[in-house]
């Protein structure tokens, strides 16, 4: 019997022990990870926005503006847009929220009368919920809104931290990218090339997403305003925000638009149905490919499958990040496809 130590077995045993310790305390690690993500979330969001708006700054620099002036213009433009949207749309959103709540209740009542359904208790509950929501929206100074105020205070503090982080990240993004590139080159040139591909793919996706959200907001706000839908602004905002949920987000907006139109008039319902049937096709087959370009084009069936898996595994967050993760996986596969084939051939030769 050999007295020589088998370090392979020892390393494997140590790895299994560490794995057992890690899995047996999985809830602890997940709790710690959740706290870390919660603390870092403003910086993560700020970095993501800075990353997305860096191409805009670079474009201005290429047009002859200085780096500092370009960053200042982007920041001021975002501040003006945010304050402008709040000042112009908040009162209108409040008024349309009351109209929207009334429309939903009238729709439920009409369905109950037409099909002889007893939805009285459900309607009462929904009515109480909507009344309470509108009451809190309209009266922030009362003691009943302390929870809302605390939530808004927490959100505001995170927003301020994230926005300050966004400013610093945007101003120093060139240095950050240079530092990451040098660090990767010091490790491996191949790793640097890989992350460069990831950078291009994610930049294209974020640029396309932001552009598509703006297009969706103006497109559907104007369309529903033209046909006389009383909730045109809310529907435009929903169309904008639900763009992060491929296919299903637009479907949710369309269903709400049709439901709320049925309680107004038959002509408005027909016009709304026409919009919901025609323009999503225009978005999917003309506008979206034009904005995202060929690099981010994904088969619709694959998109639906990816979103479904993301929703099953991680809920709403999974739905939102499902497509970017898929793009990362797809880019990784195409980049290392040759290496994988060579590795498989070596295994076959060894067998």
N, C-alpha and C positions, 0 to 999 in steps of 0.2 A: 504494500500500500504506500502510495506516494505521500510524503509529508509536506509537499509543496502546497501552499494555499491557492485555492481557486478563487481569484479575485473577481471573476465574472459572476460566480454564484453569490459571493458576498455583496457585490454591487446590486445584483438583482433582488436579493433579500432586503437590502436597505431601501431600495426603491419601492418594494411592496409594502414595507412598514410605513414609509412616508405616505404612500397612496392610501393605506388604510386609515392613518391618522387624519389625512385630509378629508376623506369621504365620511368618516364617522363624525366630523365636525362641520359638515357641509353647511348647515344652517348658520353657524357662527361666521364662516367665511362669507356667505352670501349677505349676512347682515352688515359685516364690515365693508364689503364691496358696495352695498347700497349706500352706506353713509359716505364713503369716499366719492362715489358718483354724485351724490346729492351736493356735497361740498364743491366738487369740481365742475358741476354742470354749468354754472354761469360762464366759466372760462372755456369749457368745451364748446358751448353755443357761440360765445364771442369769437373763438378761433375759427369755427365753421363759417360764420358770416364773413369774417375777415378773409378767409380762404376763398369764399365765393365772390367777394367784391374786388379781390386783387387784380383779376383781369381788367376790370374797369379802370383801376388806377394805372395799370401798365399801358392801356390804350391811350389814356390822357398823356402819359409821359411820352409815348411815341408820337403824339400830335404836337409836342413841343413844350408842354407845361412841365413845371418842376415837380419833383416827387412830393414835396410838402404841400404845394398848392393843390395837387391832384387829390391827396388824402383829405385835405380840408374841404374841398368841393364835395367829395363823396359823403363825408360825415354830415356837412350842413344840409345836403340834399336829403339824406335819410331823416335827419331831425325835422326838417320842414315837412316832409311827407308824413311822418308819424303824427306830428302835432296838427297838421292840416286835416288828416283823416279823422283824428279824435274830435277836433273842433267842429268839423263839418258834418260828420256822420253820426256822432253819438246821440244828439237829439233826435235825428231822423230814425236811427236804429231803435230808440226807445218807443217812438210813436208807432213804428212799423211792428215792433214786438207785440204791442197791445193788439194791433190789427191782426197779426199772425196768430196770436193765441185765440182771438175771437173766431178767426177763420177755421182753425183746427176744431174747436168746439162745435161750430155750426156744421162742419163736415161730419163729425161723429153723430150729431143729432139727426142729420138727414139720412145717414146710413141706417140708424136705428129705426127711424120712422118707415123708411122704404122697405126694409127687410124684416120689420117687426122684431128687432133685436132689443133685448133688455140690457142697455149699457149705462143705465142711470148711475150706478155706483162708480163705474169706471170714469164716467164723465165728471161726476162730482169730485172724485179724487184728482183728476187731471186739472179741473177748474181751480181747485184749491192750490195745487202746486204752481200753476201759472200765475194765479193772483199773488201768491207769496213771492214768486220770483220777480214779478213786476214791482211789487211793493218794495223789495230790497233794492231793485235798480233805481227806484225813484226816491228813496228816503234813506240815504246812507248815514244820516245823523242820529237815527234812533238807536236805542239799545238792542233792538232785534237784529241789527246789522253788524254787531261787533265781530261776529265770526267772519263775515264778508270783509270787514275792514282789516282784520288780522291777516286774512288770506291775501288781500291786496297789498298790505304792508310787506308781507314776506315776498310776494311776487315783485313788488317795486324794488326792494333791496337787492334781490337777485338780478333784476333787470338792470339796475344802475351798475352793479359790479360787472355784469356781462358786457354792458355797453362800454364801460371804461376799458375792460379787457379787449373788446373789439377795436377800440381806437389804437391801443398800443400794439396789438397784433397786426393791424392793417399798416401802421407806420413802419413796423419792423419786419414785415413778412419777407422782404427780400433777404434780410440778414438771417432770419429763421430758416428759410429755404436753403441758403448757402451753407449754414451750419449743418443742417441735416444731410446735404449732399456731401460735404467733406467727411462727416462721420461715417456715412455709408461707403464712400470710396476708401476710407481707411480700413473698413472691414472687408469689403468685397466689391469689385467693379460690377459684377453681375447683379448684386443686390441693389446698387444704385440705379442700374438700368430698369430693374423690376419696379422700384418705387417711382421711377419717372413715368412708366406706363400707367401705374395706379393714379398718379397725379393728373395725368392727361384725362383719364376716364372719369374720375370724380369731378374734376373741374368742368368738363363738358356737361356732366349730369346736373351739377348745381347751377351753372349758368342757364341751362335749358329749363330747369325747374322754376327758377325765379322769373325768367321771362314768360314762361307758360302761365304762371300764377297771375302775373299782371295782365296778360292777354285775356285770361278767363274772367277776371274781375270786370274789366271794361266791356268785354264781349257780352256777358250775360246780364250785367247791369243795364246796358243800353238796350239790349233786346227786350228784356222784361219791362223796361220803362216805356219803350215804344208801343208795346201791346197793351199797356195800361195796367200791369200787375201791381197791386198795392204793396207788395213786399219785394219790389225790384232790387232795393239796395241790400237787404238781407240775403236774397238769393244770389246776388253778385258776390258777396263776401263768402257765402257757403261754397260757391263754385270755385272761388280762389283758394280757400283753405283746404277743401277736400281734394285739390289737385294732388296732394301728397299721397293720396290713396288711389292708385291707378284703377280705372274702370269703375270700381265700386263707389268711389267718392262722387263722381258725376251722377251715378244712378240715384244716390241718396238725394242729391239736390233736385234732380228731375222729379222724383216722386213727391217731395215736399211742394215743389212748384205746382204740380198738377192738383194735388189735394187742396191746396189753399185757393187755387183758381176756381174749383168746382163750386165754392160757396159764393162766388161773386157773380158770374154770369156764364152762360153757355158759350158765347163767342170768345170770351177770355180763355175758357177751358180749351177750346179747339185751337186757339192761337198758341197756347202754352204747350199743348201736345205736339203741335207742328214744330215748335222750337226744340223740344226735347227729343224729337225723332231725327231732325235734320242736322242740327248743329253739332251734336256729339260725333256724328259721322264725319263732319267736316274737320272737327278737332282731331279725331283719331287718324284720319287718312291723309290730311293735308297740312294742318297747322302743326301738330305735334312732330311729325317727321321733319318738317322744315326747321323747327326750332332745335330739336335735339340732334339732328344730323344723323348720319349713318352709323357713327360710332356707338351711340346709345340705343339704337333701335333693337327692341326685344320682341320676339314673337308674342302676340297677345295671349295665346294659350299658356306659354311659359310664365308670363306676367301674372295671370290669374292663379296659376298653381303656386308660384312663389309667394304671392300675397296671402293666399289661403294658409300655406304652411307657416308663414310669419305670424299671422293672426292666431293660429292654433297654439304656437309655442310661446308667444310673448304678448298676446293681446294687441292693443292699439299701437304700442311702440313697435311691436314686431311687424305690423302691417306697414308702418311708415318706413322702417329701415330695411324691409325685405328686398326691395328692388336694388338699392345701393349695395347691399351685401351680395346679391346675385351678380351684379356687375363686377365686384371685386373678385368673386370666385371665377367668373368667366374670364376676366383678364389674367388672373393667375394661371388658369389652365392653359390659355393660349400662349402665355409667355414660357411656361415650363413644359409645354407639350413635347418638344424635342427631347428634353432631358428625361421625361417619363418613358418615352419610347426606347431610348437608349438603355435606361435602367431595366425595362422589361426584357429587352433583348439579352442583356447580360445575365439575367436570372434564367432565361431559357437556355442559354449556352451552358450555365453552371449545372442545370438539371440534366 
